[in-house]
């Protein structure tokens, strides 16, 4: 006799990865629990880009439509709360929610994503998602040809300049202190007419989310329409670590075939893998993980029948 709140699959994270996985598994007649704390990485974004047929859609509308389609299946249950702990016991997984509810499942999929580190500049949070961005593939088209600043030091700053160069050549690298650039990198930037401003930054200026200038502590002002930053992102949840997952050198969860981890029955999908950070890729990884999970469940069911 199965315990209460027992599911074939528990999915933690309700973004593109988690929603896509729930759709595949729900349509495969698996019972699914989808847990989501409603704290998406793209909380400030007004539009989704790079997703065929959905380009320009508000991310919250994607979630709303996705959940609406999942609810119609009748195989997916929603718990809107944070998962605070999880453990594996006798080939099953048990999770606990912040509100104290618990659930168990045969397989566990983590799609909890990452958290961005914003530039430590007064005003950055006010412009984030409108004129301050971290992904050229998401927002480069809207900034093409416009005066743009890059915030970052060393290899991170140089890499972002190189990435944005295809969208606009009106670039200035602001390092908010010593640049950390190699001499070779400085020569390349100089050859492309890209200035490097090492002065400490006082604040970002503008109104209604639209950047107008970067104010330096020495009083100088640099007119800019947009700013892209390249700073580290971190795992949003500690579940993968607490469950014993292996990690790559860049802090992503290490995965194998069908996004499986080193822990039997545990899968991950989306940005927490730290590969390509695009919504469409996260959705694809969620689908891949769901296929692997469903195949594993099918094999186990046949073995039990024998």
N, C-alpha and C positions, 0 to 999 in steps of 0.2 A: 504494500500500500504506500503510495507516494505521499510525502509530507506536503503540508500546505505551502502555497506559493512556490511550487516546483515547476520549472520550465525546461524545455529542450535547450534553449539558448538565452543567456543574459547578455545584453548589449549595454555598455556604459558609454554614453555620449550620443547626443541626438543631432549632430551636424550631418553634412553630406555623407560621410563614411558610415555613420551609424544608421542613418535613414535608409541608405541604399542596401546595406546588409539586412536590415529588418524587412525590406520589401522582398528581397530574394528568398529569405528564409520563411517569411510569412506565406508567400505564394507556394512554397514547398511544403505547406501544411505542418510546419514546425511551430510549436508554441514559443513565443518570444516575449521577453520582458525588456523594454527599452527604458533605460534610466537616463534622465537628463537634468542637469542643474540650471539650465538656461543661462549659461555664461559663455557665449561663443567667443572665439578669438576675434571674429570680425564684428564685434559689438558696435563699433563706430561707423562701419561701412554702410553706405546708402545704396550700393548697387553691386551685383555680382558680375564678374567678367571672366571670359575665357571658357565659358560653359556653353556648348553649342545649343542653340534654340532657347537658351535662358539668359543670354547676355544682356546685362542691364537690369535684371530682376533684383528687387530688394531681397537680401538674404533672409529676412524674416518671413517673406512671402514664400520662399522656397521651403522653409521649415513648416509653415502652415499647410501648404499644399501637400507636402510629403506626409505629414501626420494625418491629414484628412484621408489620403489614399490608404495609409496603413490601417486606420481605424475601420475602414470599410471591409477589410479582410476578415476581421473577427478573430484573428490568430495572434495579434500583437497587443500587449498590455503596456500602458504608459505609467511610469512613476516619475513625477516631476520633483526630483529632490537630488541632493548630492550623495554619492556613494562614498562612505568614509572608510570602509575597510572591506577586505575580501581575503578568503583563504581557500585552499584546495584540500579536500579531505575525501578519501576513498573514491577517487576518480570523479568527484563532483566539486562544484564551486559554490561557496556561500558568500553572499554580500550583505552588508548592513548599511542602511540609509542613515542620513543625518537625523531623521525623525524617529529612528529606532526600528523601522520595519526591516525584516530580513527576507531573503529569497534564496533559493538554490537552483542550480542548473547543471545540465550535463556538459555544456560548453560555455566559455566566457569570451566575449569579444570586447576589447578595450578600444574605444575611439574617442579618447578624452582630449586629444589635441595638445596644443602648446600655448604658452603665454608670451606675448611680445614684451621686450624691454623697450620702453619709450625713451627718447632722448631726454636727459635730465636738464631740460630747459624750461623755464617758466613759460606757460602758454602752449606747450607741445600738445597736451591732452585736449585743449580746446580746438585745435586744428586737425587732430588725428581723424583720418577717415574722410576728410573733405579736401584738404590741401597738403597734408602731411601723410606720407605713405611709406610702406616698406617693401612693396612688390611691384617692380616695373611691368611684369606681365599682367598684373591685375589693373593697374592704373596708368601705365605709361602712355597709352593711346590718348587719354584725355589730357595729358600734359605735353603732347608732342609740340616741339618748336618753341616752347615757353621757357622763360627764365627760371631755372631750377637749381636748387642747392642740394648738396649731398652731405649728410652728417655721418661721419665715421672716420676711424683712424687706421693707419697701417694698411694691411691687406684688405680689410673689410671696406674701408673707404675707397680704395683703388678699384676693387672689384665692382662696387656699386656704380662708380663713374663709368667704367667700361660697359656695364650692363645698360645704363641709360643712354649711352652715346648714340645708339640706334634710333632713339626717339627724339632727342634734342641735343644740340651741341652747345647750347647756351647754359653751360654748367660751371658751378663754383663748388669746390670741395671745402667744407667747413669742418675743421677737426677739433675745435673747442679746446685748444691746447696744442702741445707738440704733436706734429702729424704722424710720426712713426713711420713715414714713408721711406723706402729705400731710394738711393740716389737714382737708380735706373727708373723707378716709378715716377720720380719727380721730373725727370727728363722727358718721359713719354707724355705726361700731363702738359708740361710746358710746350712740347711740340704740337699739341692739339689746341693750344691757347686756353687751357683750363687752369684758372687761378686756384691757389691753395691759400685759404685764410685760417691761420693758426690762432688768431686772437680769441680769448675766452668770450663766449656768447652771453649776453645779458638776458635776452628774451626774444620771443617771436612776436611780431606785430601784425595786426590786421583786424578784421571784424567779420562777424557772422560766419566764422569758420574758414574764411578766405585769407590766406597769407598774403601780406603785402611787403614785409621786409624783415630782415634779421638784424637785430640791434646788438652790437658788440659792447663790451664793457668800457672800451676806450672812447665810446661815443659815436663811432662810425655806424652807418646804416647801409645794409646791402639789400636793394630792392630785389625781391624774388616772389614768384607766383606760387611755387611749389617747393617742397622739401621731401627728399627720400632719405631714409636712414637705414643703416646696416648694423644692427646690434644683435647680440645673442638672444635666442628664445629658449625657454625652459619648459620641461614637462609640466602640464597643468595639474596632473594628479600623480600621487606617489604610489598608486596601485600597482603599476608594472614593476616597480622596484621592490615593493613589499612582497609581491608574489614570486619574486626570484628571477625575473626576466634578465636576459643578457642585453647589454647596451653596446652600441658602436662607439667609435672614438669621438664622434660629434654629438653624443648624447641622445641619439635616437635608439628606439628599441630594435634589437636585431631580429630579423624575421627570415623565414625560409619559404618553402613552398606554400602557396595559398595564404601567405601572411601569418603562418604559424610561428610561435615562439619556441624557446627551448623547454617551456613548461607544457606537458601534454594536455591538450584540450583548451589551451589558452592562445588566443589570436589577437592581433592588433591591426589597426587600419587608420589611415589618415595622417595628419601632420606629425603625430608622435613618432612615426618612423623616421622623420626628418630627411626625407628625400626631396620630392618635388612638392612644394607647398601651393597647390592649386586646388580649388574646390572640385573640379572635374576629376582630378587624379585621386583625391580623397574618396570620392564616390566610387571610382573604379576599384580602389583598394578594398573598400567595404564590400563590393560585389565579389571580388576574388576571395576574400576571407569567407564570405557566406557560402560560396561554392565549396570551399574546402571543408567548412563545418558540416554542410549538408551531406557531403560524401562520407565524412567520418561517421556521422550519425546513422547513415544508411548501412554502412558496413557493420556497425555495432548491432543494429537491429537484426540484421541477417544472422550474425553470430549467435545472438540470443535465441533466435528461432531454432537454430540447429541444436 
